[in-house]
Amino acid sequence: MVKSPLGSALLLGLGLAASSVAIFVLVLSSRKESTAENTNLRRRLGLHLIDPHTIEIKGEVPAAAAFDVSSDQLLPPCGLHNVGTGRWTYEHHPALEGNFPFKEADPSTAQWTPLACTLPDLDWRPSEVVRCAEGRGIRSIVLLGGSTSAYIIEDFKHWLEQDDGDGLSTPELVNFHGKNRGNNALVRGLQLQAIHMSSARAGAWNRFFDDPRFFENTLVIFNSVLWDMRANDLPGYMANVNGLADAFRKYKSDHPTNRVVWRSSGTPNWNRLDVDKGQARARERLLNPDAVMVYNMVAAEAMSSRGIDVFDDYFMVLGRPEETRGEMDGLHPSTALNVELMRLLLSVVCNE
């Protein structure tokens, strides 16, 4: 059959129009799905992590209202689920060198300032931590995880051994990069323990679950992210961390006098990571900030949906990039920051 030029043009035009409509419907459908996914993501992980005590979400709070720090309304007290959304504030001093018109921040004066909640008085001394532990029935604090957890408990132990008059943090601690890892110590009647774990696979944690030393009156702070990231297997990590969340939900139920807290991972200082070194260090190129956040989100969803509290220190570590163990590896926070992380966590636990 011979087609006229006009007929061919009309058929072509109708075909293009139909294709345009189909594409528009497809794009609109995809946009709706994407919007729904983004909304769910914002609800779960945008402004704060899920509070496991109030998992049901009733509506969405506008971002402007959530961050209206100028409002006369009093912000609620911080919980573990939202204390990590904030920024560091500093005292400033005139620049020591050059003719710059601005003032330099003094790292030794760093103070964490949450955006959506209020912290209690953080002018803590070691004796107040002991009083808090006694009041909460906490006789042991155990951190489970990799080297970052071991350094936290070691640095916290040294701070706890200080006299109250020594103050919160000295300038020397900001740039102190010791490599001692905590193991087991009794300080002021409080048992401090670090247990090394290098995988979120639940079966690897049985030696902790079966340890009678931690069956009662223990604050358990556990973490498994950075070692898992080196395997570069996000689906495998998702399966493992959900299994670990199930195991800790049972552990929490079996030991009601214990407090169980998942600690998210802070990001390494990407500019200082020694990724050119051989052996395992080369795998640390996988630990970029965006990837750490994704793994944290997966873990936080698994834990909070099972009623396990989440202490999110990602932005706390990200906000002080100069305080890594600099020349060593760029991976572990300074002594001062490690102590501050523990003080912030305990300040929330002790004021619930």
For each residue, the residues with C-beta under 8 A, 3 or more apart:
1:
2:
3: 7 8 11
4: 7 8
5: 8 9
6: 9 10
7: 3 4 10 11
8: 3 4 5 11 12
9: 5 6 12 13
10: 6 7 13 14
11: 3 7 8 14 15
12: 8 9 15 16
13: 9 10 16 17
14: 10 11 17 18
15: 11 12 18 19
16: 12 13 19 20
17: 13 14 20 21
18: 14 15 21 22
19: 15 16 22 23
20: 16 17 23 24
21: 17 18 24 25
22: 18 19 25 26
23: 19 20 26 27
24: 20 21 27 28
25: 21 22 28 29
26: 22 23 29 30
27: 23 24 30 31
28: 24 25 31 32
29: 25 26 32 33
30: 26 27 33 34
31: 27 28 34 35
32: 28 29 35 36
33: 29 30 36 37
34: 30 31 37 38
35: 31 32 38 39
36: 32 33 39 40
37: 33 34 40 41
38: 34 35 41 42
39: 35 36 42 43 60
40: 36 37 43 44
41: 37 38 44 45 46
42: 38 39 45 46 47 60
43: 39 40 46 57 60
44: 40 41 49 50 297 301
45: 41 42 49 297 300 301
46: 41 42 43 63
47: 42 61 63 66 67 82 85 116
48: 51 81 82 85 116
49: 44 45 81 82 84 300 304 310 312
50: 44 55 81 300 301 304 305 310
51: 48 54 55 79 81 82 304
52: 55 81 303 304 305 306 307 308 309 310
53: 79 307
54: 51
55: 50 51 52 304 305 307
56:
57: 43 60
58:
59:
60: 39 42 43 57
61: 47 65 66
62: 65 66
63: 46 47 66 67
64: 67 68
65: 61 62 68
66: 47 61 62 63 115 116
67: 47 63 64 115 116
68: 64 65 71 73
69: 75 115
70:
71: 68
72:
73: 68
74: 118
75: 69 116 117 118
76: 117 118
77: 117 118 119 120 351
78: 82 83 114 117 118 119 348
79: 51 53 82 83 117 348 352
80: 83 261 309 310 311 312 345 348 349
81: 48 49 50 51 52 304 309 310 312
82: 47 48 49 51 78 79 85 114 116 117
83: 78 79 80 86 112 114 117 119 311 312 344 348
84: 49 114 264 311 312 313 314 315 316
85: 47 48 82 114 115 116 312 315
86: 83 112 113 114 115 315 316
87: 112 113 115 315 319
88: 110 111 112 113 316 319 320
89: 110 111 113
90: 105 106 107 109 110 111
91: 105 106 109
92: 103 104 105 106
93: 103 104 106
94: 103 104
95: 98 100 102 103 104
96: 104
97:
98: 95
99:
100: 95
101:
102: 95
103: 92 93 94 95
104: 92 93 94 95 96
105: 90 91 92 109
106: 90 91 92 93 109 171
107: 90 110 171 174 320 322 323 336
108: 169 170 171 173 174 336
109: 90 91 105 106
110: 88 89 90 107 320 336 340
111: 88 89 90 122
112: 83 86 87 88 119 122 316 340 344
113: 86 87 88 89
114: 78 82 83 84 85 86 117 118 119
115: 66 67 69 85 86 87
116: 47 48 66 67 75 82 85
117: 75 76 77 78 79 82 83 114
118: 74 75 76 77 78 114
119: 77 78 83 112 114 122 344 347 348
120: 77 347 350 351
121: 124
122: 111 112 119 168 343 344 347
123: 168
124: 121 128 129 168 343 346 347
125: 128 129 164 168
126: 129 130 159 160 161 162 163 164 188
127: 130 131 164 188
128: 124 125 131 132
129: 124 125 126 132 133 160 190 343 346
130: 126 127 133 134 160 188 189 190
131: 127 128 134 135
132: 128 129 135 136 138 346 349 350
133: 129 130 136 138 139 141 190 219
134: 130 131 137 138
135: 131 132 350
136: 132 133 259 349 350
137: 134 217 257
138: 132 133 134 141 190 217 218 219 259
139: 133 189 190 191 216 217 218
140: 190 191 192 193 213 214 217 218 219
141: 133 138 153 190 191 192 193 218 219 221
142: 192 193 194 195 208 214 218 219 220 221
143: 149 150 152 153 182 193 194 195 221 222 223 263
144: 149 194 195 197 205 208 220 221 222 223 224
145: 148 149 150 196 197 222 223 224 263
146: 149 150 196 197 198 223 224 226 227
147: 150 151 181 196 331 332
148: 145 151 152 223 226 265 266 331 332 333
149: 143 144 145 146 152 153 194 221 223 263
150: 143 145 146 147 153 154 181 182 183 194 196
151: 147 148 154 155 180 181 182 332 333 338
152: 143 148 149 155 156 182 194 338 341 342
153: 141 143 149 150 156 157 182 192 193 194
154: 150 151 157 158 178 180 181 182 194
155: 151 152 158 159 178 182 335 338 339
156: 152 153 159 160 182 192 338 339 342
157: 153 154 160 161 182 185 187 192
158: 154 155 161 162 335
159: 126 155 156 162 339
160: 126 129 130 156 157 187 188 190 192
161: 126 157 158 187 188
162: 126 158 159 166
163: 126 166
164: 125 126 127
165:
166: 162 163 170
167: 170
168: 122 123 124 125 343
169: 108 173 174 336 339 340
170: 108 166 167 173
171: 106 107 108 174 175
172: 175 176
173: 108 169 170 176 334 335 336 339
174: 107 108 169 171 323 334 336
175: 171 172 323 326 334
176: 172 173 334 335 336
177: 324 325 326 327 328 332 334 335
178: 154 155 335
179: 325 328
180: 151 154
181: 147 150 151 154 194
182: 143 150 151 152 153 154 155 156 157 185 192 193 194
183: 150 193 194
184: 191 192 193 194
185: 157 182 191 192
186: 189 190 191 192
187: 157 160 161 190 192
188: 126 127 130 160 161
189: 130 139 186
190: 129 130 133 138 139 140 141 160 186 187
191: 139 140 141 184 185 186 213
192: 140 141 142 153 156 157 160 182 184 185 186 187
193: 140 141 142 143 153 182 183 184 213 214
194: 142 143 144 149 150 152 153 154 181 182 183 184
195: 142 143 144 207 208
196: 145 146 147 150
197: 144 145 146 204 205 208 222 224 227
198: 146 204 224 227
199: 204 224 227 228 240
200: 224 225 228 237 240 241 243 244 299
201: 204 205 240 243 244
202: 205 240 243 244 246 247
203: 206
204: 197 198 199 201
205: 144 197 201 202 208 209 244 247
206: 203 209 210
207: 195 210 211
208: 142 144 195 197 205 211 214
209: 205 206 247 251
210: 206 207
211: 207 208 214 215
212: 215
213: 140 191 193
214: 140 142 193 208 211 218 220 255 258
215: 211 212 218 255 258
216: 139 255 257 258
217: 137 138 139 140 257 258
218: 138 139 140 141 142 214 215 255 257 258 259
219: 133 138 140 141 142 258 259 261 349
220: 142 144 214 258 259 260 261
221: 141 142 143 144 149 261 263 311 345
222: 143 144 145 197 248 260 261 262 263
223: 143 144 145 146 148 149 262 263 264 265
224: 144 145 146 197 198 199 200 227 228 241 244 299
225: 200 228 229 264 265 292 295 296 299
226: 146 148 229 230 265 268 287 292 331
227: 146 197 198 199 224 230
228: 199 200 224 225 231 237 240 241 295
229: 225 226 232 237 286 287 291 292 295
230: 226 227 280 283 284 286 287
231: 228 236 237
232: 229 286
233: 236 237
234: 237 238 294 295 298
235: 238 239
236: 231 233 239 240
237: 200 228 229 231 233 234 240 241 295 298
238: 234 235 241 242 298 302
239: 235 236 242 243
240: 199 200 201 202 228 236 237 243 244
241: 200 224 228 237 238 244 245 298 299 302 303
242: 238 239 245 246 302
243: 200 201 202 239 240 246 247
244: 200 201 202 205 224 240 241 247 248 302
245: 241 242 248 249 302 303 305 306 308
246: 202 242 243 249 250 306
247: 202 205 209 243 244 250 251
248: 222 244 245 251 252 260 262 303 306 308
249: 245 246 252 253 306 307 308
250: 246 247 253 254
251: 209 247 248 254 255 258 260
252: 248 249 255 256 258 260 307 308
253: 249 250 256
254: 250 251
255: 214 215 216 218 251 252 258
256: 252 253
257: 137 216 217 218
258: 214 215 216 217 218 219 220 251 252 255
259: 136 138 218 219 220 309 349
260: 220 222 248 251 252 308 309
261: 80 219 220 221 222 308 309 310 311 345 349
262: 222 223 248 299 300 303 308 309 310 311
263: 143 145 149 221 222 223 311 313 345
264: 84 223 225 296 299 300 310 311 312 313 314
265: 148 223 225 226 292 295 296 313 314
266: 148 292 313 314 316 317 318 333
267: 270 287 288 289 292 293 314 317 318
268: 226 272 273 284 287 289 292 324 330 331
269: 272 273 321 322 324 330 331
270: 267 273 288 289 330
271: 321 330
272: 268 269 324 326 329 330
273: 268 269 270 281 284 285 287 329 330 331
274: 277 281 284 329 330
275: 281 282 284 285
276: 281 282
277: 274 281 282
278: 281 282
279: 282
280: 230 283 284
281: 273 274 275 276 277 278 284 329
282: 275 276 277 278 279 285
283: 230 280 286
284: 230 268 273 274 275 280 281 287 329 331
285: 273 275 282 288
286: 229 230 232 283 291
287: 226 229 230 267 268 273 284 291 292 331
288: 267 270 285 291 292
289: 267 268 270 292 293 318
290: 293 294
291: 229 286 287 288 294 295
292: 225 226 229 265 266 267 268 287 288 289 295 296 314
293: 267 289 290 296 297 314
294: 234 290 291 297 298
295: 225 228 229 234 237 265 291 292 298 299
296: 225 264 265 292 293 299 300 312 314
297: 44 45 293 294 300 301
298: 234 237 238 241 294 295 301 302
299: 200 224 225 241 262 264 295 296 302 303
300: 45 49 50 262 264 296 297 303 304 310 312
301: 44 45 50 297 298 304 305
302: 238 241 242 244 245 298 299 305 306
303: 52 241 245 248 262 299 300 306 308 309 310
304: 49 50 51 52 55 81 300 301 307 308 309 310
305: 50 52 55 245 301 302
306: 52 245 246 248 249 302 303
307: 52 53 55 249 252 304
308: 52 245 248 249 252 260 261 262 303 304
309: 52 80 81 259 260 261 262 303 304
310: 49 50 52 80 81 261 262 264 300 303 304
311: 80 83 84 221 261 262 263 264 345 348
312: 49 80 81 83 84 85 264 296 300 315
313: 84 263 264 265 266 316 317 341 344
314: 84 264 265 266 267 292 293 296 317 318
315: 84 85 86 87 312 318 319
316: 84 86 88 112 266 313 319 320 337 340 341 344
317: 266 267 313 314 320 333 337 341
318: 266 267 289 314 315 321
319: 87 88 315 316
320: 88 107 110 316 317 323 333 334 337
321: 269 271 318 324
322: 107 269
323: 107 174 175 320 333 334 336 337
324: 177 268 269 272 321 329 330 331 332 333 334
325: 177 179 328 329 330 331 332 333 334
326: 175 177 272 330
327: 177
328: 177 179 325 331 332
329: 272 273 274 281 284 324 325 332
330: 268 269 270 271 272 273 274 324 325 326
331: 147 148 226 268 269 273 284 287 324 325 328
332: 147 148 151 177 324 325 328 329
333: 148 151 266 317 320 323 324 325 337 338 341
334: 173 174 175 176 177 320 323 324 325 337 338
335: 155 158 173 176 177 178 338 339
336: 107 108 110 169 173 174 176 323 339 340
337: 316 317 320 323 333 334 340 341
338: 151 152 155 156 333 334 335 341 342
339: 155 156 159 169 173 335 336 342 343
340: 110 112 169 316 336 337 343 344
341: 152 313 316 317 333 337 338 344 345
342: 152 156 338 339 345 346
343: 122 124 129 168 339 340 346 347
344: 83 112 119 122 313 316 340 341 347 348
345: 80 221 261 263 311 341 342 348 349
346: 124 129 132 342 343 349 350
347: 119 120 122 124 343 344 350 351
348: 78 79 80 83 119 311 344 345 351 352
349: 80 132 136 219 259 261 345 346 352
350: 120 132 135 136 346 347
351: 77 120 347 348
352: 79 348 349
